[in-house]
Amino acid sequence: MTEASGVRAEGEGSRQAAQSSVPFTLAVDAMGGDKAPEIVLAGLEMTAIRHPDIRVLLIGDETVLNAALRTHPKLAAICTVRHAPESIPMEMKPTAALRLRGSSMRVAMEAVASGEARGVVSAGNSGAMLALAKIIVKALPGISRPAMAAVQPSARGDVVMLDLGANIVCDARNLVEFAIMGEAFAQAALSLKAPSIGLLNVGSEELKGDERLKQAAERLRDSVLADRFHGFVEGHDITAGVTDVVVTDGFTGNVALKTGEGALKLAFGLLGHVFRTNWLTKLGYLLVRPGLRRMREWIDPSRYNGALFVGLNGIVVKSHGGADAEGFASAVDVAIDAVENNLNDKIRHRLEQLGMLGQPVESKEQE
């Protein structure tokens, strides 16, 4: 196989990337997502402009990718293509996806597990991605359950939320782990030295909530995170930005996330209806249009795309399957920030301080 348009491709039996002493920054599943690989490549072209010094292991159908890369010269200059003969459909069950040994998502995970790449990004099947990550990349010693974390907008700036759906049922230890991982993610993604942490509850009073929340709060108050632990927060505190990190179980976190997304759609839909009512409201729209445009930029979903599976022995980022090129590039930015800020080293350090580093204690409650 020859090089074309600056693209490095692995020849028969040769592994150029494996021979390098410097690992790839990221392994990217080029075939995952609703509009792969076109959107993936377009997003990575943006990444190549923003981060020309990173190295990308691009995984998927090499015939398709090598041909497509001819129109993405900046990406071609920073990537090596590795062939993977299969891709995981978005509707495939995780158990079935685990049996696809040659899938682009699995090959990407294996590159991280072997140390060949420092992180992986995929817009593919969420359930399959989490299952493969747990089995191949594996959890950090001391973490019983990896969580899904993402950045969300608030009135006071961006906020980190976790878990957003990876763990439906959690115990007190899981919530403490999420707090540790959320602090490290906020430091990496939001450049905060001492992010504040809140536990999502039905009220801010100490007597509110179930036993697991009370136990988690007590452990955090008695830990090295005590000076950063705000206490309990309520649903409206998320968008108010009361804390930099909001910790909750995956069921509640996913409901809160989807409710927030729906509220934003409703608000913009109602605004559109109001401004179309008559000529006066249409004139009013022309006057406030610059402000509305700025508001839309602040809460643009593309800007917040990219959920990080924290607590794994490698950086694993999930892009929304329907993301556009800008959205996928944002997900890649999340992964690069986590790599460059040594996210997992921060988590290990906190686990050691709390006496939790080592083999994790399995949660008694089942998902």
C-alpha positions in Angstrom: 0.0 0.0 0.0 1.5 3.4 -0.9 1.2 6.8 0.6 -1.3 9.1 -1.0 -1.8 12.8 -0.4 0.4 12.7 2.7 -1.7 9.8 4.3 0.3 7.2 6.1 -1.1 3.8 5.7 0.0 0.5 7.3 1.4 -1.9 4.8 0.9 -5.7 4.8 2.1 -6.9 8.2 3.8 -3.6 9.0 2.7 -1.5 11.9 4.4 1.9 11.6 2.5 3.4 14.5 3.4 0.5 16.8 7.1 1.0 16.0 6.9 4.7 17.1 8.1 5.4 20.6 5.5 8.2 20.9 1.9 7.1 21.2 -0.8 8.5 19.0 -2.7 11.3 20.8 -6.0 9.7 19.7 -7.4 6.7 18.0 -10.6 7.7 16.1 -13.4 5.4 15.1 -14.0 6.8 11.6 -17.1 4.6 10.9 -19.2 5.4 14.0 -22.1 7.9 13.8 -25.1 8.7 11.6 -23.1 10.3 8.8 -19.7 8.5 9.1 -17.1 8.8 7.8 -17.9 12.2 6.1 -18.7 14.1 9.3 -15.9 12.4 11.2 -13.3 13.5 8.6 -14.7 17.0 8.3 -14.5 17.4 12.0 -11.0 16.0 12.2 -9.9 18.5 9.4 -10.9 21.2 11.9 -9.0 19.5 14.6 -5.9 19.4 12.4 -6.1 23.2 12.0 -6.6 23.7 15.7 -4.0 21.1 16.8 -1.5 20.5 14.0 0.9 18.7 16.3 -1.3 15.9 17.4 -1.2 12.4 15.9 -4.3 10.5 14.9 -4.8 6.8 14.3 -7.8 6.8 11.9 -9.6 3.4 12.0 -12.1 2.1 9.4 -12.4 0.9 5.9 -9.0 1.9 4.4 -10.3 2.0 0.8 -13.0 4.5 1.7 -10.8 6.5 4.1 -7.7 6.8 1.8 -9.9 8.1 -1.0 -11.8 10.5 1.2 -8.6 11.9 2.8 -7.5 13.3 -0.6 -10.0 16.2 0.0 -8.7 16.6 3.6 -5.1 17.5 3.3 -4.5 18.9 6.7 -6.0 15.8 8.3 -4.0 13.6 6.0 -0.8 15.2 7.3 -1.4 14.1 10.9 -3.1 10.7 10.6 -2.3 7.1 9.9 -5.0 4.9 8.5 -5.6 1.4 10.0 -8.0 -1.0 8.3 -11.0 -2.3 10.2 -13.4 -4.5 8.1 -16.5 -4.0 10.2 -18.5 -1.2 11.8 -21.1 -1.4 14.7 -24.6 -0.3 13.7 -26.2 2.2 15.9 -29.1 -0.1 16.8 -26.9 -3.2 17.6 -27.1 -4.5 21.1 -23.9 -4.3 23.2 -23.7 -8.1 23.5 -23.7 -8.5 19.8 -21.2 -5.7 19.3 -18.7 -7.4 21.6 -18.6 -10.3 19.2 -17.5 -8.2 16.3 -13.7 -8.6 16.6 -12.8 -6.5 13.6 -15.1 -3.5 14.3 -13.5 0.0 14.0 -14.7 0.8 17.5 -13.1 -2.3 19.0 -9.8 -1.7 17.1 -9.7 1.9 18.4 -10.3 0.6 22.0 -7.5 -1.9 21.6 -5.1 0.8 20.5 -5.7 2.6 23.8 -5.5 -0.5 25.9 -2.2 -1.4 24.4 -0.8 2.1 25.0 -0.5 2.8 21.3 -2.9 5.7 21.6 -3.7 7.8 24.6 -7.4 8.2 23.9 -10.3 7.2 21.6 -13.2 9.2 20.1 -16.3 7.7 18.5 -19.7 8.9 17.5 -20.9 5.3 17.4 -23.3 3.1 19.4 -23.3 4.4 23.0 -24.1 1.0 24.7 -21.5 -0.8 22.6 -18.9 1.9 23.3 -19.4 1.6 27.1 -19.3 -2.2 27.0 -16.1 -2.3 24.9 -14.5 0.3 27.1 -15.2 -1.6 30.3 -13.9 -4.9 28.9 -10.9 -3.7 26.8 -9.7 -0.4 28.3 -10.9 -1.4 31.8 -11.5 0.8 34.8 -8.8 2.6 36.8 -7.8 0.7 40.0 -10.0 2.1 42.7 -12.9 2.9 40.4 -15.8 0.5 40.6 -17.9 2.1 37.9 -16.8 4.5 35.1 -19.3 7.4 34.6 -20.3 9.5 31.7 -19.5 13.2 32.2 -20.1 16.2 30.0 -20.0 20.0 30.1 -23.3 21.9 30.2 -24.1 25.7 30.1 -25.2 27.6 33.2 -25.8 31.2 34.1 -22.4 31.5 35.7 -20.4 29.6 33.1 -19.9 26.0 32.1 -20.8 23.1 34.5 -19.6 19.5 34.6 -22.4 16.9 35.1 -22.0 13.2 35.9 -23.2 10.5 35.6 -25.4 11.0 32.5 -26.5 7.5 31.9 -23.8 4.9 32.3 -25.0 3.7 35.7 -28.7 3.7 36.4 -28.4 2.6 40.1 -25.5 3.8 42.3 -24.4 3.5 45.9 -22.6 6.0 48.1 -19.1 4.8 47.0 -20.0 5.3 43.4 -21.1 8.9 44.1 -17.9 9.6 45.9 -16.0 8.2 42.9 -18.0 10.5 40.6 -17.1 13.5 42.7 -13.4 12.6 42.4 -13.7 12.1 38.7 -15.9 15.2 38.2 -13.3 17.4 40.0 -10.5 16.2 37.7 -12.6 16.6 34.6 -13.6 20.2 35.6 -9.9 21.0 36.1 -9.1 19.6 32.6 -12.1 20.9 30.7 -12.8 24.2 32.4 -9.3 25.1 33.6 -10.5 25.4 37.2 -8.0 24.9 40.0 -10.5 24.3 42.8 -13.9 23.4 41.3 -16.8 23.2 43.7 -18.8 20.0 43.9 -22.5 19.5 44.6 -24.7 16.3 45.1 -28.0 16.5 43.2 -30.9 16.0 45.6 -34.5 16.8 46.1 -33.6 19.6 48.4 -30.5 21.4 49.7 -31.3 20.6 53.4 -29.1 18.0 55.0 -32.1 15.9 56.0 -33.4 15.5 52.5 -32.6 12.6 50.2 -32.1 8.8 50.6 -29.5 7.1 52.6 -26.9 6.7 49.8 -26.9 10.5 49.2 -26.5 11.2 53.0 -23.7 8.6 53.2 -21.9 10.1 50.2 -22.2 13.6 51.5 -20.8 12.5 54.9 -17.8 10.8 53.3 -17.1 13.9 51.1 -17.3 16.2 54.2 -14.8 14.0 56.0 -12.4 13.8 53.0 -9.7 15.9 51.4 -12.5 17.2 49.1 -14.3 18.8 52.1 -13.2 22.4 51.2 -14.7 21.9 47.7 -17.9 20.1 48.6 -20.8 22.6 48.6 -23.4 20.1 49.8 -26.7 19.2 48.2 -28.0 21.1 45.1 -31.4 21.0 43.4 -32.4 20.8 39.8 -32.6 24.5 39.2 -29.1 24.9 40.8 -27.6 23.2 37.7 -28.5 26.0 35.3 -27.9 28.6 38.0 -24.3 27.4 38.2 -24.3 27.1 42.0 -21.5 24.6 41.7 -18.9 23.7 39.1 -19.6 20.0 39.3 -22.9 18.3 39.8 -22.8 14.6 40.9 -25.8 12.3 40.5 -26.7 8.7 39.4 -27.0 8.0 35.7 -30.8 7.7 35.8 -31.4 11.1 37.4 -28.5 12.7 35.4 -29.9 11.5 32.1 -33.4 12.7 32.9 -32.0 16.1 33.9 -29.9 16.4 30.8 -32.8 15.5 28.4 -35.2 17.8 30.3 -32.8 20.7 29.9 -32.3 20.1 26.2 -36.1 19.9 25.8 -36.6 23.2 27.7 -34.1 25.0 25.5 -35.9 23.7 22.3 -39.2 24.8 23.8 -37.9 28.3 24.7 -36.5 28.9 21.2 -39.7 27.5 19.6 -41.9 29.8 21.7 -39.7 32.8 20.8 -39.9 32.0 17.1 -43.7 31.8 17.5 -43.9 35.2 19.3 -41.7 37.0 16.8 -43.9 35.8 13.9 -47.1 37.0 15.4 -47.4 40.4 13.6 -45.4 43.1 12.0 -44.6 44.7 15.3 -43.1 41.5 16.7 -41.2 41.0 13.5 -39.8 44.5 13.8 -38.9 43.7 17.4 -37.1 40.6 16.2 -34.9 42.7 13.9 -33.9 44.8 16.9 -33.0 41.9 19.2 -31.6 39.6 16.5 -27.9 40.2 17.4 -28.5 39.4 21.0 -30.4 36.2 20.1 -27.6 35.2 17.8 -25.1 35.6 20.7 -27.4 33.6 23.0 -27.6 30.8 20.5 -23.9 30.7 20.3 -23.6 30.4 24.1 -25.9 27.4 24.2 -25.0 25.8 20.8 -25.2 22.0 21.2 -22.1 21.6 18.9 -20.1 23.6 21.4 -21.0 21.1 24.2 -20.7 17.9 22.2 -18.5 15.2 23.7 -19.2 13.1 26.7 -16.2 11.6 28.5 -16.3 8.1 30.1 -14.3 9.0 33.2 -12.7 6.4 35.4 -11.2 4.3 32.6 -7.6 3.4 32.1 -7.5 5.7 29.1 -9.4 8.6 27.6 -12.7 7.6 26.0 -15.0 10.3 24.5 -18.4 9.7 23.0 -19.6 12.2 20.3 -23.3 12.5 19.6 -24.2 10.2 16.7 -25.9 13.0 14.9 -23.3 15.7 15.5 -22.1 17.9 12.6 -18.5 18.5 11.8 -18.1 21.3 14.4 -19.7 19.1 17.0 -17.4 16.2 16.3 -14.4 18.6 16.5 -15.7 19.7 19.9 -15.7 16.1 21.1 -12.1 15.7 19.9 -11.2 18.8 21.8 -12.7 17.2 25.0 -10.4 14.2 24.5 -7.3 16.4 23.7 -7.9 18.5 26.9 -8.2 15.3 29.0 -5.0 13.9 27.5 -3.0 17.1 27.8 -4.1 17.8 31.3 -3.3 14.3 32.5 -6.9 13.7 33.7 -6.3 10.1 34.9 -3.2 11.1 36.9 -5.4 13.6 38.8 -7.9 10.9 39.5 -5.3 8.5 40.7 -3.9 11.1 43.0 -7.2 11.8 44.6 -8.0 8.1 45.0 -4.7 7.7 46.8 -5.4 10.6 49.1 -8.8 9.0 50.0 -7.3 5.6 50.5 -9.3 4.2 47.5 -6.5 3.5 45.1 -6.1 -0.2 44.3 -8.7 -2.9 43.5 -12.2 -1.4 43.6 -14.8 -2.5 46.0 -17.7 -3.8 43.9 -21.0 -2.1 44.3 -23.6 -4.1 46.1 -26.4 -2.8 44.1 -26.8 -4.0 40.5 -27.5 -1.8 37.5 
